[in-house]
Amino acid sequence: MSSTAALDTATCERARLARDARFDGSFFTAVRSTGIYCRPVCPAPPPKPSNVTYYPNAAAAAAAGYRPCLRCRPELSPAAQQVLEQETVRRALDLIHAGFLQDASVAALAERVGVGARQLQRVFVAALGVTPLQLHTTQRLLQAKQLLTETRLPVTDVALAAGFNSLRRFNDAFLAGCGMPPSAIRRLPGVATRTGEGLRLRLGYRPPLDFGLMLQFLRRRMIPGIERIEEDGYARVIGPPERPALLRVHADARRSELVLQLDGVDPRQIPQVVRRVRHMFDLDADLRQVHATLQDDPLLAQGIALRPGLRVPGGWEGFEVAVRAVLGQQVSVAAATTLARRLVQAYGQVLPGMPNGLDRLFPQPAQLADAPLESIGLPRTRAGTLRALARACDAGELDFNAGQQLQEFVQRCVALPGIGAWTAQYIALRALGQPDAFPAGDLVLQQMLGTPEKRLTERQAEQRSQPWRPWRAYAVLHLWHLSTPFTGVPS
């Protein structure tokens, strides 16, 4: 396997010796003398270069026979935000990270991205040094390793959370991949000893991250009853309604990590919750790559200098983001948020007995498909658009699953009455985390890119944005934040 072909060894060497956190998750260091692989930020004394091999991902190191380091803990690394020539690989990677192979085969994955299974295997090995299944297996084992280290969940629950329906298979796979049985992890120094229902998990990212700026963006759009956003953290109630749970996210002041607290969550839902939180706060962003592309534009260079940790705020759930986007058409953020609050009050499911005022779930598509939405103050045409959106989502004609092509998603959106390219691109930006989404029809963007006397047209804005690909979504956020006053940003 040519797993090191795409890596710049000299750059990896400098980053490893400097323990440069900006490269965390971009490559892994395998040490032949110890048989383990590490993050670039590993605090252990650096091994001799002659003993080191670099791999582009943890799965490639594991496939070569190396075990994850117990000290730097590779499971805490953010995923690589790779710009791969093969769109097929990018889409398949998104699906794997979203857990597609948990319940489906590699053949089904290949069919989803439009290639044959053998071809998918070949392009994966060529690009990443591993097969899709090897990547998925390593991901599951590292998830289990984190839960064993940071929580007191029973091993059976850890196995379920990691996607193993058989405890015996989990024990065998963990022993093979980590060099010790799961129970041995619990006896290591520094392993969580706190008992109780609540869980705390560490979520790593590559610095910088302006968490306060992210919270400020989300706070202006907060819907009481569903979420609570304070100066230092984000809290939310999550489903399913028969077993609601609470989550809270805050920043660790000492490390490049957020801390996720979960209360009452079904262990089988933990990987999905973690993925959603990582998406919401854009924790897998590689701003080193983003800034290298955008900083040649003087206006964006100004934005980067002012806000080097700016990221793209995601949403908790795709349908919720889409509804908010429609509510925000041609109105201010404050007006859109008021409408969203009325919608939740009228149609959100009430959860009796939940603490801290977090007692409602956002409505599901079926609840809005035939609802008289004019009653919350919506114009008739926009209420019709929301109902059409809800019906399309309820029927599976529109979804927000990982691995979609941006243009195909936009086309499905604009086929709905009342949804144009601006709304579709905004939904793709926040609901799908599409890094190249660009709502060229946005008036604030057109004003920022034009002159004081004349804003750009939609076509001119689209043309101006071409050098920023594939990171145009980050350019959008910088331009919105550079606008004065900061009032034109959509919901």
N, C-alpha and C positions, 0 to 999 in steps of 0.2 A: 504493500500500500504506500502510495506517495503522499503520506499525510503531512509531511513537512514541506511539500513543494511550494505552497503558497505563502509560507512564512519567511520573513526577512530575519535571518538568524542574528545578524548584527543588532537589529532593533530589539529583538527578544532578549539578547544578552544584556544590552544596556538597561532595558526595563527591569529585568530580573535583578541585576546588581543594585539598581536604585530602588527596588521594591516600589515601582511606580504604579499607584493604584489606578491610574487612567487606563492601564492595559489589563486590568483584572478581568478574566473571562475571555480575553482575546486570544490567549494561548495558555498552554500548561507546560510545566517543566517536569520531565520525567528523569529520575536519577537512577542510573544503572546500578550503582553500588548499593542502593537501599531497596530498589524495586518499588518505589512509591512515586506518585506524581503530585505536583504542588501548584498552587497559584503563584503568579509573579510576586505577590505581596507576602509570601511565606516568611515568617520571622526567624526560621531556622538558619544557622550559618550557611552561606551559599556554597554549594558543592563546586568542585573543579569543573571547568568547561568541558574537559574531556569525558566527564561522566554524565553529561547532560544531553538529552534529546528533547526537542520542542515539538509539541503537538497542537493542532488548531482547536481541539476540544477535548473534554474529559473522556468521551467515549473512545476516541482514537488512542489515548494513552491506556485506557482500560483494555482495549482490544489487543494492545501490544503486550499485555501481561502485567501492567503496573497497578498498584493499589492506591486508593485516595489517602492523602496525608491526614493524619489525625490532628495535626497542629494547626495548619492553615485552613483545613476543611474546604475542599473544592466545591462542596454542595452550596456554599454561600456565594459563589461567584455569580455575577449577572451573566445572562446568555450573551453570546457574541451577536452584535448587530451587524451582520455581514452583508456586504454588497457583492453578491455573486452574479457572475455573468448569466448563469442559468436561472431563469425565472422559475422553472420547474422545481429546482432545488429550494429556492426561497419559499415557494408556496408549500412544498412538502415539509420543510423545516417548521414553518408556522403551525401546520397541522400537528406535527409530532409534539411540539412544545405545548400545544393545546390539548394533548392527550388522545389524539385520534387513534393511535395504535393500541390504546387500552382495550377497545372493544372491536377493532377491525383489523384486517390483515394488511400486509404490505401490498398485496395485489389490489385491495380496495383503495389504499392510499395512492397507488399508481394510477388507478382509474380516475380518482378524484382530480388529479393534476393533469390528466390527459396523455399519459404515456404507458408503455408496457412495464410490467414488473421488473423484467431483466434490465431494461434500459434505465429504470429508476435506480436500481442497485448500482449499475455502472457509473452513472453520473454522480451519485452520492460518494462512491469510493474515490472517484477522480477529484471531486471538489473538497471533500471533508475527511477522506481517509477511512471512512466507516460506512457500514450499511445502515439503512433506516432502522432496522430492528436493533442493531447494536447501540445506536443513539438512544432509542427509546428505553432499552434495558438499563443503560447507565443512568439515565434520567430518573427512572423509578428507584434504583438502588440509592442514589444520592438523596432523593426525597426521603426515603426510609431512614437513611443515616442521620439526616437532620432531625427527624421526629424522635429517633432514639436518643439523640444527644440533648435536645432542647426541651423535651416534654417527658412526662411520666405516663404517656399512653401505654396500655398493655401492648405487648408485642403483637398480639393478634390484631388489634386495631391498627397498628402501624402497617402490618402486612396488607390489610384491607385498603388503607389510605394509599399505599404504594401500588395498588392494583393487583395484588396477589390473592387469589381466592383459596389458595392452599398454603397453610402455615409451613408445611414441609418443603414445598417448592420455594417459598420465601427464604427459609433458613438455608437451603442449599445454594440459592442464587446469591444470597448475601455473603455466605462463606467464600464462594468462588470469586466474587467481585471485590470484597473488602478484606479478605484474608483472616476473618474472625467471625464467629457466630454473632447474631444480633445481641444476644444477652451479654456478650463481652463488652459491647459499647457502653452499657449502663454501669460498668465497674470502673470506667476511666475517670481520671481527675477532671473536674470542671463540668461534668454532666449534670443536667438539671435534677434537683432533688425535691423541688416544690411539688406538692400534690394538690389536688383540687380539680374543679371542672375547667378552669380557664387555662388557655395555652398561650405561650409567648414564642414567636418565631422571628429569627433575624433574616432580613431581606437585604442582600448586598446590592450595591450599585457602583458604577464608575464615577468618581467625582469629576466635576462639581455638580451638585444638585441644589437648586434654590427651593427648598421645601416650603419656606414661608411664602414665596411668590406663587407656588402651586396652590397652597391653601387659600391665598387671597383670591385667586381665580375661581376656585370652587365655592368659596364663601359667598360670593356675589350671586351664585346660582343655587344656594342651599334651599332645600325643601324640608321644612320642619315636619317631624313625625317619621321621616325616612332617614335623615342624616343630621348630624350636628358637627359643626366645624368651629373649632376654637383656635386660639392663637398658636397653639403648639401641636394640634392634632386633628385627625378626622375620625368620626365615629358614624356607624351606620347599622341599621338592622337589616338582616338578610334572610332569605327564605331557605327552604320551602315553608309555606304557612303552617304546615302541621308540625314543623320543628324549627321555629325561628331561632336565629342566633345573633349575637352582637359582635361587631369587630371594632377595633380602634387601632389607628396607625399614628405613631409619632416618631420623631427622628432621634437617633442615638447621637448624643453630642460628642462621643469619643471616637466613633468609627463611621465609615462610609456605609451606613446601614439604616434602614428604617426598622422599627419594631412593630410587629403585628400581634395584637392581642385578640384572642378568640374566646368567646364564652358560649357554650351550648351547641357547638357545631358538631355535626355528624362527621366522624373521622374520614369517611369516604369522600366527603366534600372538600377536605382540606386542600388537595392539589388545585382544584378549580378555584377556590377562594384565593389562594396564593397567586395563581395566574392572573386573576382579575385585579388584585391589588397591584401587582407588578405592572400591568397594563395601565391602570388608572394613574399611576404616578410615573409612568414611562421609565421604569427602573433599569431596563435593558438598553437604554440609549447609549451610544458611544459618541459623546459630544466632540471627541477628538476628530473623528471622521466628519461629523456634521460641520464643525467650524472650519475645517480645512477646505471644504467646498464653498461655504457661504462667505468667508471673510474677504474674498477678492472683491466683493461688492461693497463700496464705501458705506452705503446706508446700513447694510447688514453688519458690517464690521463695527459700526457705532453701536448697534444693538447688542452684539456679542460682548463688547467692552463694558457696556452698562450692566448687562445681565448674563454673565458667562454660564450660570447654572440653569438657564431657562430651558424647560422641556415642554412636551406637548401633553396637556392634561387629557387623560382618557375619561371614559364614563364607566360606571359599574356594569351596565347591561345595555346591549345595542338598541333594543326597542325603546328604552327610556331616553337614550340620547336622541334617537330619531324623533320621538314625540316632542322633546324639548326643542329640537331644531325647527320643527314645523310651528310650534308655538311662538318661536322667536322671529318668524318671518315678518319683516317690515315693522318691527316694534323694538323698543329698547330692551336691554337686559333686565331692568327692573320690571317692566311690564310683562315680559315673558316669564319671569320667575313668579310673578303674582298669578298668572294663568296656570302655571305648573302646580302651584300650591292649591289652587281651587280644584284642579283636576284630581289631585291626590285626596283632598278632603271629600270629594264627591264619589270617587270610584276606587280609591285605594283600599286594600283589605285591612281591616282593623285587627290588631293582635293584642287581645286583652292580657293584662298582667306584665307587659314588658316594661322595664325600668327606664328612667331618664327621658321619658317622653318619646322614645323611639318605638313607636307602636303601630306603624303602617308600612305596607309594602306597595311599591309602585304598581299601578294596574297592569294586568296582562292584556295581550292583544284581544282575546275573546271578550274581555269586559268592555272594550271600547268600540268593538266592531259595529254595534248598532246603537250606541249610546247617544242620547240627545245632548251633544257636547255644546250646543248653542247656550245651554243653561249656565255655563261658567263664564259667559261673556265673549265667546268666540264668534266671529263673523260666520255666516252660513257656509261660505266657500271653504274657509279654513277648517271648519268642523267636518265638512265632507272630505277634505284631504286627510284629516286624522283618521276618519273611519275607513277610508280606502287603504291607508297605511296599515291599520290594525288588521283588516281583513287579509291583506297580502301576507303579513307576518303570520297570522293564524293559519293560513292555508299553506305555508311553507314556500310561497312564491318569492318572498324576500327574507333573507336571514342575515345574520351578522357573524357567521362562523369564520374561523381563521382560514387562511390559505386562498382567499378570493383574489381575483384580478381586479385592480382598481377600476379599469374602464368598464368591465362587465358589470360590476356592482353599481356603478353610476348609471349605466344604461337601464338596469332593472328599476332603480329608484325613479328616474325621470319618466319612466313609462307610467307611473302613477299620477293621477290628476293632482295638480297643484304643487308638485315637487319639481323644481328646476335643477340645473347643474350646480348652482351655488349651494342649495340645501344638501344635495347628494354628496358633494365634495366635503362639506362640513361634517356630515354624518360619517363619511369614510375616515376623516381625519381623527375624530374623537371616539367613534364606536369601534372601528376596525384597527385603529393605530396605523393607518397607511402613511408611511413617512413622506410620500410624494404627493399626497392629496393637496390640491390647490384651488380654492374657490375664487377663480379669477374675476367673477362678477361682484365680489365684495367691494362696497363703496370705499371703505376705509383703506383697503389695499390699493385701490385705484388712486385715491387721493395721496397716499404716502409715496407711491411710485411716480406720480406725475409732478406737476409744478403747482405753485400756489394759485396760478391762474387757470390751470386746466388739468383735470385728472385724466388718467389713461383710460382707454376703452378696455372692454373685457379681452378683446383679441390682443391688444398691446400689452396688457398685464400678463397674459399667457406667454407671449413672446419674451417679455423681460425675464420671466421666471425660468426659462430653459436652462441657463447655466447652473441653476441651483439644484438640479435633479441629482440624486433621488431624494433630497432632503427638503423639499419645498414646504412641507408642513411646519418645519422649524422656522423657516423664513416667515411664514404667515404669523406665527406667534410673536416673533421679534418685531414685525411691522405693526401688529396690533398694539404691542406694548410701547412702541415708539410714538404712536399717534397721540395727539393732545387736543382735547381731553380724551381719556381712554373710555369712550362711551359707545363706540360703534361696534364693539365685539359681539358676535352672536351669542345665543344662549347655548 
